[in-house]
Amino acid sequence: MSIASNWVSQGSYLANPKLSRTTRHAAQAEMVFRQYADVQEEFGKGKGDAWNFDRWGNISTKGAKLVETATMPRRSHTPYKGTGSVDEYGNGHGYTGKLEALSQFDESQKINRILKNDMVDVMDCEVEAEFAKAKIVYVASSATAYNLYTDATPTQTCSVSFDDFHAKNIVDYLYQTMKAQKFSGGFYHGILSTQAARGLHDKLQAIWMYTKFPVNGEIGAYYKTRFSMSNNAFSNAQGVGAAFGEAYIFGADTVMEAIVIPEEIRYEVKDVGRDKMIAWYALLGFKIFWAGDPDNSIVKFGGA
């Protein structure tokens, strides 16, 4: 009798197929938006599900030379009120006590990682949703022309990719017209979809070749702006033929974050340990800081 036939007839349960001890998780998007949410308030229990905040306009009239015998001018400023709300966020993953007892792997550790990936993704998308409420939308109509919409409702479709020309126009508008505050170091920041980043990188590849970048997802700095790339949350297929990606360029004070209960992992055990669940949970909220009253700090590159 041959070795092969002997194995089939007599040894089918003498060994099991080898199971790799290295587990692999599904690929994850690169999360960039959350790092720009500023925790402005930390709320405790018993304070309700909404928070209010104030924004201050500039003085009504600029100062000037004074005439020695004239009375000092008396000016004022306009306060602007904002309101945000906190919501519950979460997701759970169930498993059984039998699975946990028989599995070669640590089920709770595996599920924890899966849930943490989901949690980070959800929070990143929530922050981007606030970015998307920006009033200023820049629509590239050609390689050397654009239209600017200030009511968050562009009627024109983007016709070309984001590049150095359009980046400089947006930064000029942020600085000269919006007078948006810069981040520490004197830079504005930008978050680009893959297509938008490609358009800019093709123009600046020689400049960026040997640069090191400290911000998560950062691909380069140009015209006093640090650019990061993200493959999460916003569209990579907008404009004519869905060929151009979205982008944001912005100054400081973008999105506020209010926290009652920060993200945490919770466990549930029922039916004398036979029914189990691990979940992530958070009670918090996000709110765009400036949205046209009177200032803005975000310009969106996109279109209808």
C-alpha positions in Angstrom: 0.0 0.0 0.0 1.4 3.4 -0.9 2.0 6.1 1.6 -0.6 8.3 0.0 -3.4 5.8 0.2 -2.4 4.8 3.7 -2.8 8.4 4.8 -6.2 8.8 3.3 -7.6 5.5 4.7 -6.0 5.5 8.1 -4.6 8.9 9.0 -7.2 11.5 8.2 -7.5 12.6 11.8 -3.9 12.2 13.0 -3.1 15.8 12.1 -4.9 19.1 11.5 -4.1 21.7 8.8 -1.7 24.2 10.4 -3.3 27.5 11.4 -1.1 30.5 11.3 -0.7 32.3 14.6 -0.4 35.6 12.8 -3.8 37.2 12.4 -4.5 39.9 9.8 -7.1 42.7 9.9 -8.8 44.4 6.9 -7.0 47.5 5.6 -8.0 50.7 7.2 -8.3 54.2 5.8 -5.9 56.9 6.9 -7.6 59.1 9.5 -6.6 62.8 9.3 -9.5 65.0 10.2 -9.9 64.2 13.9 -6.5 65.7 14.8 -7.9 69.2 13.8 -10.8 69.0 16.3 -10.1 71.2 19.3 -11.5 70.1 22.6 -12.9 73.4 23.8 -15.2 72.1 26.5 -15.3 69.1 28.8 -18.8 68.4 30.1 -19.8 66.4 33.1 -23.1 64.8 34.0 -26.2 66.9 34.6 -25.4 69.7 32.1 -27.7 68.8 29.3 -27.0 67.7 25.7 -26.2 71.1 24.3 -23.4 73.6 24.8 -23.2 77.3 23.9 -20.1 79.2 23.0 -19.3 82.8 22.1 -17.3 84.3 19.2 -16.2 87.8 19.1 -16.1 90.1 16.1 -13.5 92.8 15.6 -14.0 96.3 16.9 -16.6 98.2 14.9 -14.2 100.9 13.6 -10.5 100.9 13.4 -8.5 103.2 15.6 -6.7 106.2 14.1 -4.7 109.3 15.0 -6.2 111.4 17.8 -6.6 115.2 17.8 -5.3 116.5 21.1 -8.6 118.3 22.0 -11.0 115.7 20.7 -12.8 113.1 22.8 -11.5 109.5 22.6 -13.8 107.6 20.2 -16.0 105.0 21.8 -16.5 101.9 19.8 -18.0 98.4 20.3 -17.9 94.9 18.9 -20.5 92.3 18.0 -20.7 89.0 19.8 -21.8 85.9 17.9 -23.3 83.0 19.6 -22.9 79.4 18.7 -24.5 76.2 19.8 -23.5 72.5 19.5 -25.0 69.3 20.8 -23.6 66.0 22.1 -24.8 62.6 20.8 -24.2 59.0 21.6 -21.9 57.0 19.3 -21.1 53.4 19.4 -21.0 49.9 17.8 -20.9 46.4 19.2 -19.6 43.0 18.3 -21.2 39.8 19.7 -19.6 36.4 20.3 -20.3 33.3 22.4 -18.6 31.8 25.4 -18.2 28.6 23.4 -16.2 30.4 20.7 -14.0 32.1 23.3 -13.3 28.8 25.0 -12.5 26.8 21.8 -10.7 29.5 19.8 -6.9 29.3 19.4 -6.9 33.1 19.4 -7.8 35.7 22.0 -11.3 36.7 20.8 -11.6 39.8 22.9 -8.2 41.2 21.7 -9.2 40.6 18.1 -12.6 42.2 18.5 -11.1 45.1 20.4 -8.9 46.0 17.5 -11.8 45.7 15.0 -13.9 48.0 17.1 -11.2 50.5 17.6 -10.7 50.7 13.8 -14.4 51.4 13.5 -14.4 54.0 16.3 -11.6 56.0 14.7 -13.3 55.9 11.3 -16.6 57.1 12.7 -15.0 60.0 14.6 -13.0 61.1 11.6 -16.1 61.2 9.4 -18.0 63.2 12.0 -15.3 65.9 12.0 -15.2 66.0 8.2 -19.0 66.5 8.2 -18.4 69.7 10.1 -15.7 70.8 7.8 -18.2 70.3 4.9 -20.4 73.0 6.4 -17.9 75.6 5.4 -19.4 78.5 3.6 -16.6 79.2 1.2 -16.3 76.8 -1.8 -13.6 77.2 -4.5 -14.5 75.7 -7.9 -11.7 75.3 -10.4 -13.2 76.1 -13.9 -9.9 75.6 -15.7 -6.2 75.3 -15.1 -6.0 79.1 -14.7 -9.4 80.2 -13.7 -11.9 79.6 -10.8 -15.1 80.7 -9.2 -15.6 81.4 -5.5 -19.0 80.7 -3.8 -19.6 82.2 -0.3 -22.9 80.5 0.5 -21.8 76.8 0.6 -23.9 76.1 -2.5 -21.8 76.1 -5.7 -23.7 75.7 -9.0 -20.6 75.0 -11.1 -18.9 71.6 -11.5 -15.1 71.4 -10.9 -13.3 71.0 -14.3 -9.6 70.4 -13.4 -7.6 68.9 -10.6 -6.3 70.7 -7.5 -2.7 71.9 -8.1 -0.2 74.6 -7.1 -2.1 77.4 -8.9 -5.3 76.7 -7.1 -3.6 76.1 -3.8 -2.0 79.6 -4.0 -5.4 81.2 -4.8 -7.1 79.6 -1.9 -4.3 80.5 0.5 -4.3 84.1 -0.7 -8.1 84.3 -0.1 -7.6 82.8 3.4 -4.9 85.3 4.2 -6.0 88.5 2.5 -9.8 88.4 2.5 -10.8 86.0 5.3 -7.8 87.0 7.4 -7.9 83.5 8.9 -5.6 82.8 11.9 -2.7 80.6 11.1 -1.5 77.6 13.1 1.6 77.7 15.3 4.6 78.1 13.1 2.8 80.5 10.8 1.2 77.8 8.5 -2.2 77.1 7.2 -3.1 73.4 6.8 -4.8 71.5 4.0 -6.4 68.0 3.8 -6.5 66.5 0.3 -8.2 63.5 -1.2 -6.0 61.1 -3.1 -6.8 62.7 -6.5 -6.4 66.2 -5.2 -3.1 65.3 -3.6 -1.9 63.7 -6.9 -2.6 66.9 -8.8 -0.5 69.0 -6.3 2.2 66.4 -6.0 2.8 66.1 -9.7 3.6 69.8 -9.8 5.8 69.8 -6.6 7.4 66.4 -6.7 11.0 67.8 -7.1 10.5 70.1 -4.1 9.0 67.5 -1.8 11.4 64.6 -2.6 13.5 64.7 0.5 11.1 66.4 3.0 10.1 64.9 6.3 6.7 65.5 7.7 5.5 65.5 11.3 1.7 65.7 10.9 -0.3 62.6 10.4 -0.7 62.0 6.6 1.4 65.0 5.7 2.8 65.0 2.2 4.5 68.4 1.9 4.5 72.1 2.6 4.0 74.8 0.0 3.1 78.5 0.0 3.1 78.6 3.9 0.6 75.7 3.9 1.2 72.1 5.2 -0.7 69.5 3.2 -2.0 66.1 4.3 -3.6 63.3 2.3 -6.6 61.3 3.4 -8.4 58.4 1.8 -11.3 58.6 4.3 -14.5 60.7 4.8 -14.7 62.9 1.7 -15.1 62.4 -2.0 -12.2 61.3 -4.3 -14.5 61.4 -7.3 -16.1 64.8 -7.9 -16.2 67.2 -10.8 -16.4 66.5 -14.6 -16.3 62.8 -15.1 -15.8 62.2 -11.4 -12.1 62.7 -12.1 -11.1 65.2 -9.4 -11.0 64.9 -5.6 -12.1 67.3 -2.9 -9.8 69.2 -0.6 -9.9 71.6 2.4 -7.5 74.4 3.2 -8.0 76.1 6.5 -6.7 78.2 9.4 -6.9 77.6 13.1 -10.3 77.3 15.0 -11.9 74.8 12.6 -14.1 72.4 14.6 -14.9 72.3 18.3 -15.2 69.1 20.2 -17.3 68.7 23.4 -16.8 65.6 25.5 -19.1 64.1 28.1 -17.8 60.5 27.9 -14.8 60.0 25.7 -14.5 56.9 23.5 -14.2 53.7 25.6 -14.6 50.0 25.2 -17.4 48.3 27.1 -18.1 44.6 27.8 -21.4 42.8 28.3 -21.9 39.2 29.5 -25.3 37.5 29.6 -26.8 34.0 29.9 -24.3 32.8 32.5 -21.4 33.7 30.3 -22.6 32.1 27.1 -23.6 35.4 25.3 -21.0 38.1 25.2 -20.5 41.5 23.5 -17.8 44.1 23.3 -18.7 47.6 22.2 -17.2 51.0 21.8 -19.2 54.0 23.2 -18.9 57.7 23.3 -21.0 60.7 24.3 -19.6 63.8 22.6 -20.2 66.3 19.8 -18.5 68.3 17.1 -19.3 71.8 15.8 -17.7 74.0 13.1 -16.4 77.1 14.8 -16.8 79.8 12.2 -19.3 79.4 9.4 -19.9 82.9 8.0 -20.7 84.9 11.1 -18.7 87.0 10.5 -15.5 85.0 9.8 -14.6 81.8 8.1 -11.6 79.6 8.6 -12.1 76.9 6.0 -12.2 76.9 2.2 -13.4 73.8 0.4 -12.1 72.8 -3.0 -15.0 71.1 -4.8 -18.1 71.9 -6.8 -21.7 71.2 -7.5 
